[in-house]
């Protein structure tokens, strides 16, 4: 655990373990201790000037202000390698954004010849059970589906039964974590299947408590996106399977895609749990301009407010990188319609 979080964060967690208690968390002094440790304190405009060197960085930092809950952002220009982050090294709940890693772990097995995209597996459907009543939530087998369809619906529609089906095939959470470690990505951990994660959701408030289970840093998720997009981790065919599924995503229309210009192709994967909303993805613009983004938002009062924050941060990231790269905005298409409708 110390290697996963870093010594300073371990010490901080020990000193402020009280944040899981609603009563103690009401103390202004204790809240200040949490804020000081995790960088979630309210920052006045002048402090942005002092901490962030460029107007682009200051703009993202202001949009990711953590006064109403932790917000983590990481992004990288996939053409130049330029990066930007706000709380990019803090752990946030993965929720369903972990499903991209599950798909990648399965596709590696396809490349090894152990399975294929036509191999069929049963959906794993949750069986009702009380919260925390067992180490793993009970599930039953449903209809069999080919792996290609399981991958598509677990990403594009965020199907939990499809995810757990492939998670079982690859060898469980530990196998996915191993795949990520072999790609050099350390700040990532899946600890439960999706059925258990959803059943036991709400144990902690992610805006005031860092749970190291089923968590990752925004920077780690951007590393995953970058490696997949640039073909570092999987074959061209496997890469395309994941990107095609991300391009078909139906969830999160009020998140990354909401404010994006119509000439930008969005390939993304959302995540939602108690008091947290997230979205990670690739944004492809004109002339091959592309960025990878990971945005994790907690608190903010309501889901709609979290989604609005994701949308505004994503647009600011795209515009900022495009401006720095000198990418002109096409005038043929409107901001509300992509080519072909």
N, C-alpha and C positions, 0 to 999 in steps of 0.2 A: 504493500500500500504506500510506503514511504517513497519508493521509487516512482510510483504512479503519480503522486500528487506533488512531490517535492518537499524538502524538509521544512521550509518556512510555512507551507500550507498545512502540514501535519501539526506543527506547533500551534498554528492559529486555530485549527479545528479543535484541538484539545482545550484551548483557552476559552473558546466560545461555543462549546457544545450545547450551551443553554438555549441557542436559537431555536431548537426544536420545541421548546416549551412556550406556548402562547402567552402564559402569564408573565414570565420573565422577559420575553421579547418586547413587552410594552415599555420597559425601562429605557429612557432616552440614553442613559449612559451605556447600556448594554447594546443598544442599536448602533451607537456610535462606534463601539468596539468592532462590531460586525462590519460596519461600513468601512472603517479604517483598514481592516484586514483584506477585504475582498474588493475594494475599490468601487463600492456602490453608493458612496456618499454623494449628496447633492453638490454639484460643482457649479460655481458661479461662472458667468461668461469669461471673466478675466483669467480664470484658472485654465480654461481651454487654450487661451492664447499662450500660456506658459508651458503647457504640457505638449501640445501638438504643434508641429512646425509649419504645416501648410493649411491653407483654407479648406482644402479637401478633407484632411484629417480632422480638422475642427468641426466641419459640417457633420461628418459621420459620428464623431464623439457626442455632439449635441443631440443628434437624433437617437443615439443609444444611451442617453442619460438614464442612470439607474435609480433615480429618486423614488420610483414607484415599483421597483422590482428589478432584479438583475437582467441585463441584456448583454449577450455576447455576440460579437460580429468578427468574421474573418473573411477576407476576399483576396484574390490574386489575379493579376492580369496574366492570362495564359500565353500571351504573346511576348511580354517583356519580363515576366517574373516579378514585377513590382507587387508588393503586398501591403495590406492595411488591416489593422485589427483593433478592436476595443474589447477588453476582457477576453481576448482570444485564447488565453491559456487557462481559463477557468473551466471547470466541469459543469455541463448542463445536461438535463435529461435528454437522452437520445430519442425516446418515444419511437415513432415509426421511421425516423431518418436512418435507423440502423438497418433497414431492409435492403438498402443498396449493398451493404457489406455482405448480407446473407446471400443475395443474388450472386455477388462476385465469388464467394466461397464455393457455391454450387457450380458456377461456370468453370472454375478451375478443375473440378472433378470431370466435367465434360471434356475439357482439353486433355485430361489424362486418360480418357477413354473408359472411365469407370461408369459413366452415365451418358445420356444424350439429351438433347432438347425434346425428344419425343418420349423419353422415359416417363411413365405415369406413376403418380403417387396420390394417396388419398388426402383430401382436405382434413385438417384436424380441428374439429368444432368444439368449442368450450362447453362443458357441462356445468350447470349451475352449482356453485359451492360458496360457502361463507368465506369472507376475506380472511386471509392468513390461516385458514383451516388446514392447510397442507403445504409442504415444501413446493410442490408443483400443482397447478390447477388441473383438475381432471378434464380430459378431452375424449371425444369419440371420433372414429373415422367416418368421413363423408364420401362424397363422390370422388372418383379418380379423375385426375386431369393431367395432361402432358406438362412437363416442366416448363416449356415455353409459355404456356398459358398461366401457370402458377406465378412465374416471374412477372409477367405483364400485369396481372391483377393485383399482385402484392405491392407493386410500385404505382401503377396508374390509379388503382382504386383503394390502395392501402389495405388489402385483404389480410386480416390476421390469420384466418385458417390456412390460407395459402402460404403465408410466411412460416408458420409453425410446421407445415408439411415439409418444406425444404430445409428448415432448421434441423429437423430430426434426421433428414437424409444426410446432411453434411457432417453430423456428429455432435450437434448441440452448440450452445453458446461458446464453449471452450474452443471448438474448431474454428469458429468465426474469429474469435480473438487471436488465435494462432495465425490465421490467414493475414490479419491486419499487422501483426507483429513482423511477419516475414516480409511485408512490404515496407517495413520501417516506421510504421505508425503505432505509437505507444499509448497515447492519451485517449484510449478507447477501450470500453469494456461492456460486453453483453453478459449478463448474469442470470437472466430468466428467459423462458420462452414468452411469447407475446400474450398468451392466455393468462399466465400467472402475473405478468406485468400489469395487464389491464385490470384483472380481478383485485389486485392488492394496491391499485393506484390510490393516492391520497394519504399515504402514510406520513409523508412530509410535505411541507410547502416549499417548492423549489426556489421561491423568491427570497426565502430566509434560511435555507438549509441546503448544503451541498451533499447530496447522496452520491457516493462513488459507484453505486451499482447502476448498470444500464446507463452509463454516462460517457460523454466524450467532450473534448474541447472543440470550439469552432475551428481552430487551426487544424486539428486532426482531421476533421471532416472535409476541409478544403484540400488537405493533402490527398485524401481519398479521391475526391472529385478530379483533382489535377492528374493524378496517376492513371485513373481510368480514362479520362478524356484524351490524354496524350499517349495512351497505349503502353504505359510502363508496366502495368500489372497483368493484363490479359491480352489475348489475341485480338486482332481487328474485328473478327466476327463476334466474339464475346462482348467486346466493348460496345459494338453496335446494338446488341440485344438490350443492354442496360440503358443506353442513351435513347433508343427508340421507345422503351417503356416510360422513361422519364418525360419524353416529349408528349406522351399521351396522358399524362397525369390529369385527373379530373378533380382531385381535391385541392383545396387551397387557392381557389380563384381570387380570393381577396388578399392573398399574400404576395409572393414575388411577382406574379403576372399582373397584379391589379393596376399598377401605375406604369408598367413597362410600355414603351412605344411599340406600335404594331410591327415595325421592321426588325424587332428583336425576337429571336426564337428562344423560348424558355423551356429548358429541360430540368425538372425539379422533383423533389420528394419532400412531402410535408411530414410533420409530427405533431401530435396533440396528446396531452395528458393533463392532470389536475394543475390548473394555474400556470400552464406553460404551452406555448405554441412555437413551432419552428418551421423553417423551410430552408432547404439547401439545394443548390442547383448550378447549372451552367447557363450563361447568357451569351448567345451568339448574335453579334451585330453585323453591320456591313463590313466588307473587305476583310473578312476573316477575324475581325475583332471578337475576342471571347474572354469572359471572366468567370471564375468559380467563386461562389458565395455561400456562406453558411451563417444563418441568423437564428439565434435562440433567444426567445423573449419570455420572461416570467413576470407575473404580477400585472401591472397596468390597469387593474380594476375589472376587466372583462375580456372575453375572447376577442370581441370585435376590436377593442383597443389594441390588443396584442397584434392582431392581423394588420391593422392600419400601420402600426409601427414597422412591421416587417416590410410592408409595401413601400413605405417612404424611404427606409434605409436601402432597400434593393435598388430603387430608382436613383437615389443619390450615388450609390456605388457605381452603377452603370454610367451615369452621366459624368461622374468625376474621372473615371478611368478613360472614358471615350474622349473627354476634353484633353486630358494629358497626352493621349495618344494621337490627337489630331484627327479623330475619326469624324467625318462629316455625317450629319443626319439626313437620310434620304427624304425627299419631299413628295415622292410619288404616292406613298401610302399614308394613311391617317394613323393616329395613335390609338384608334379604337378598332381597327380591322386589319387582319393579316391577309396577305395575298391568298386568293382563293376562298375568301370568306372567313 
